[in-house]
Amino acid sequence: MEEVRSTTAWVATHSSHVTVDFTGIEKVAENMKNSLPKVEWDFEGIHYFDNGPLTVQYLLVLDALNFCFWPDEEMSYDHLASGLKVTLESDKSAFDADRLQKYTGPQLRKMLNWSRPLPLEDERVRLLHEVGLELERSFEGKASKLVESCDNSAAKLVALMTRHFPGFRDHTVYKGHQIFLYKRAQIFAADLWGAFKGQGYGDFEDISSITIFADYIVPAVLQQLGVLRYRSSLDNIIKKNTEIVSGSEEEVELRACSVYAVEKMKELISKKTGKQVLSVELDLWLWAFGIQCPSLQHHRTLSIYY
Ligand SMILES: Nc1nc2c(c(CN[C@H]3C=C[C@H](O)[C@@H]3O)cn2[C@@H]2O[C@H](COP(=O)(O)O)[C@@H](O)[C@H]2O)c(=O)[nH]1
């Protein structure tokens, strides 16, 4: 995760469209100093959990598809999490590696109880196949084997995920430099940690090494909190819901500056309180705040990464 931290910091110090406001960070950290808001994983009550390997399989499938819901105004992450949960509850072998390799778009729609094509449906299907095939080839078909091979290290898990599954290699090139975000790979580690409450498959000694998950909700929340400031041209693009091209300077800055700003916020809160705060905890708080705010306007980029 050092790569994520150092490369996003590079973007933040060379950015043209997004600025990290340290006064804004200071204000948020000061407010959080006395009461660190704790948000429970699955506060929505929408995820599958049975305390065993099938939960790991569920979370891998979930995070393989955990991106870009906004093109359909009525769709959200909740539909994915709960649709996959209902699917698994009625058919425990639905996410077996051989079956993952065969799903079609209409079948995936049915799983999510969705009557029209899903956003980036063909990509979602391709990524499901990729996960099934690689699980079968390298991990006896089981996501639990993948996690077991990581020696309780979230960093190892992210490295392994990005090595084995091309769809999880969330990176880009910005002003000639390679930048790593690894949103879905990191969120998989965080979901395991959250679901298993840091025990069993969620027991990671280095959970503090994970950064936030740069999606389209967190940057919007950070802007609202005065932690990120946008150049007026970018502000207009977002207000008008105009699409931002994947890999553009604007898009990379929105995501990278979010990671960097929350790392700084975490350091400051830890310093003020004398307690270790985790980026995962800050992420969940920011994200939960964001999705409960219907007026929040976020950037729109078509991407399989977030
Ligand atoms: N940074 C961050 N981004 C997250 C999540 C989650 C869900 N995490 C679960 C884990 C435990 C909790 O109980 C959550 O349920 C989804 N997303 C992203 O949000 C976007 C979806 O937005 P909308 O279209 O409005 O549904 C999309 O990019 C999706 O990838 C998170 O935790 N952090």
The ligand as an SDF file (V2000), in Angstrom:
LIG
                    3D

 33 36  0  0  0  0  0  0  0  0999 V2000
  -15.1530    4.5890   -0.3150 N   0  0  0  0  0  0  0  0  0  0  0  0
  -16.0750    3.6590   -0.3020 C   0  0  0  0  0  0  0  0  0  0  0  0
  -16.7940    3.4180   -1.4080 N   0  0  0  0  0  0  0  0  0  0  0  0
  -17.7360    2.4600   -1.3750 C   0  0  0  0  0  0  0  0  0  0  0  0
  -18.0130    1.7070   -0.2310 C   0  0  0  0  0  0  0  0  0  0  0  0
  -19.0190    0.8200   -0.5670 C   0  0  0  0  0  0  0  0  0  0  0  0
  -19.7270   -0.1660    0.2910 C   0  0  0  0  0  0  0  0  0  0  0  0
  -18.9460   -0.7110    1.3310 N   0  0  0  0  0  0  0  0  0  0  0  0
  -19.6710   -1.5160    2.2740 C   0  0  0  0  0  0  0  0  0  0  0  0
  -18.8160   -2.0290    3.3010 C   0  0  0  0  0  0  0  0  0  0  0  0
  -19.3380   -1.8460    4.5390 C   0  0  0  0  0  0  0  0  0  0  0  0
  -20.4730   -0.9860    4.5230 C   0  0  0  0  0  0  0  0  0  0  0  0
  -21.5220   -1.4960    5.2540 O   0  0  0  0  0  0  0  0  0  0  0  0
  -20.7080   -0.7530    3.0290 C   0  0  0  0  0  0  0  0  0  0  0  0
  -21.9070   -1.2710    2.6060 O   0  0  0  0  0  0  0  0  0  0  0  0
  -19.3540    1.0600   -1.9010 C   0  0  0  0  0  0  0  0  0  0  0  0
  -18.5770    2.0470   -2.3520 N   0  0  0  0  0  0  0  0  0  0  0  0
  -18.6150    2.7460   -3.6390 C   0  0  0  0  0  0  0  0  0  0  0  0
  -19.6240    3.7500   -3.5620 O   0  0  0  0  0  0  0  0  0  0  0  0
  -20.1500    3.9750   -4.8700 C   0  0  0  0  0  0  0  0  0  0  0  0
  -21.6040    3.6020   -4.8820 C   0  0  0  0  0  0  0  0  0  0  0  0
  -22.3900    4.6650   -4.5680 O   0  0  0  0  0  0  0  0  0  0  0  0
  -23.9620    4.6350   -4.9880 P   0  0  0  0  0  0  0  0  0  0  0  0
  -23.9970    4.7220   -6.4800 O   0  0  0  0  0  0  0  0  0  0  0  0
  -24.5170    5.8340   -4.2740 O   0  0  0  0  0  0  0  0  0  0  0  0
  -24.5120    3.3320   -4.4640 O   0  0  0  0  0  0  0  0  0  0  0  0
  -19.3940    3.0460   -5.8110 C   0  0  0  0  0  0  0  0  0  0  0  0
  -18.2540    3.6860   -6.3220 O   0  0  0  0  0  0  0  0  0  0  0  0
  -18.9980    1.9210   -4.8480 C   0  0  0  0  0  0  0  0  0  0  0  0
  -17.9150    1.1820   -5.3430 O   0  0  0  0  0  0  0  0  0  0  0  0
  -17.2500    1.9720    0.9540 C   0  0  0  0  0  0  0  0  0  0  0  0
  -17.4010    1.3730    2.0090 O   0  0  0  0  0  0  0  0  0  0  0  0
  -16.3080    2.9520    0.8510 N   0  0  0  0  0  0  0  0  0  0  0  0
  1  2  1  0
  2  3  2  0
  2 33  1  0
  3  4  1  0
  4  5  2  0
  4 17  1  0
  5  6  1  0
  5 31  1  0
  6  7  1  0
  6 16  2  0
  7  8  1  0
  8  9  1  0
  9 10  1  0
  9 14  1  0
 10 11  2  0
 11 12  1  0
 12 13  1  0
 12 14  1  0
 14 15  1  0
 16 17  1  0
 17 18  1  0
 18 19  1  0
 18 29  1  0
 19 20  1  0
 20 21  1  0
 20 27  1  0
 21 22  1  0
 22 23  1  0
 23 24  2  0
 23 25  1  0
 23 26  1  0
 27 28  1  0
 27 29  1  0
 29 30  1  0
 31 32  2  0
 31 33  1  0
M  END
$$$$
